[in-house]
Amino acid sequence: MSASEPRASHSLGVVTDGGFAAGLTVRLHDAHAETLQVGSFVVVDGDRNRYFSLVADLQLRVTDPNVAS
């Protein structure tokens, strides 16, 4: 891959919550959880628009309440 070739796109996860001012919450796919870094540029593909974004924070959350206890 040279600098002029576009990078292959792949899905990092699914947007589950958020807004423009508050930021977005994304549920990451398992394979990408440890490779994403704060400061990474990402593209959010909508139905009609593409939003270019910067990862500003990463948080670990539990989706199964039985795991938290």
C-alpha positions in Angstrom: 0.0 0.0 0.0 1.4 3.4 -1.0 0.6 6.8 0.5 -1.7 7.5 -2.4 -3.8 4.4 -2.1 -6.9 4.6 0.2 -6.9 2.4 3.3 -9.3 -0.5 3.3 -12.3 0.4 5.5 -13.5 -1.9 8.3 -16.1 -1.6 11.0 -14.8 -0.8 14.5 -18.2 -1.1 16.1 -21.7 0.3 16.4 -22.8 3.7 17.6 -25.2 3.2 20.5 -25.6 6.7 22.0 -24.4 10.3 21.9 -24.6 13.6 20.1 -22.4 16.2 18.5 -21.7 18.1 21.8 -21.5 15.2 24.2 -19.7 12.8 21.9 -20.6 9.3 20.7 -20.7 6.0 22.5 -19.6 3.1 20.4 -19.8 -0.6 21.2 -16.5 -1.9 19.8 -16.2 -5.3 18.1 -14.0 -7.7 20.1 -11.1 -7.6 17.6 -10.6 -3.8 17.8 -11.0 -3.1 21.5 -7.2 -3.3 22.3 -5.9 -1.7 19.1 -7.8 1.6 19.1 -6.0 4.5 20.7 -6.9 8.0 21.9 -6.0 10.4 19.2 -6.9 8.0 16.3 -8.9 9.4 13.5 -12.1 7.5 12.6 -14.9 7.9 10.1 -18.6 7.4 11.2 -20.6 6.3 8.1 -24.2 7.3 8.3 -27.0 6.6 5.9 -26.4 9.8 4.0 -23.3 11.4 5.5 -19.8 10.6 6.6 -18.5 12.2 9.9 -14.7 12.5 10.4 -14.0 12.2 14.1 -11.2 11.9 16.6 -11.1 9.4 19.5 -10.9 11.6 22.6 -11.6 9.0 25.4 -11.9 5.3 25.9 -13.9 3.7 28.7 -14.5 0.2 29.8 -18.1 -0.7 30.5 -19.8 -3.9 31.4 -22.8 -5.0 29.3 -23.7 -8.0 31.5 -24.6 -6.9 35.0 -23.7 -10.3 36.4 -20.1 -9.8 35.4 -19.8 -6.5 37.4 -20.5 -8.2 40.7 
